Amino acid sequence: MSKVYDRGGKMNVYSADGKICQKSKKIPNVNTLLNVLREMGKQKRH
């Protein structure tokens, strides 16, 4: 599953796994970055 975000008038698709824009390879905002880091921390604990 992927999400679509509106960035500067252009619609970009972000992968649900990495939540990173597949075109520009950038994380859309700080909250997304924090969520990705939290998920990575959870995966390392298991």
C-alpha positions in Angstrom: 0.0 0.0 0.0 1.3 3.5 -0.8 0.2 7.0 0.1 0.0 9.9 -2.3 1.1 13.4 -1.0 0.8 16.7 -2.7 4.2 18.4 -2.8 4.4 21.8 -4.5 1.4 21.1 -6.7 2.7 17.7 -7.9 1.3 14.5 -6.7 4.0 12.0 -5.6 3.6 8.5 -4.4 5.4 7.4 -1.2 6.0 3.8 -0.4 4.4 2.5 2.8 7.6 0.6 3.7 10.0 3.5 3.7 7.6 6.4 3.6 10.1 8.1 1.3 9.3 9.9 -2.0 10.4 7.5 -4.7 11.1 10.3 -7.2 13.2 12.6 -5.0 14.2 10.1 -2.3 13.3 12.6 0.4 11.2 12.2 3.5 8.2 14.6 3.3 8.4 16.1 6.8 9.9 15.8 10.3 6.9 13.9 11.7 7.3 11.2 9.0 11.1 11.0 9.9 10.3 10.5 13.6 7.8 7.8 12.8 10.3 6.0 10.5 12.9 6.1 13.3 10.4 4.8 15.8 9.5 1.9 13.5 13.2 1.1 13.0 13.8 1.1 16.7 10.8 -1.3 17.2 12.2 -3.7 14.6 15.7 -3.8 16.2 14.2 -4.8 19.6 12.5 -7.9 18.2 
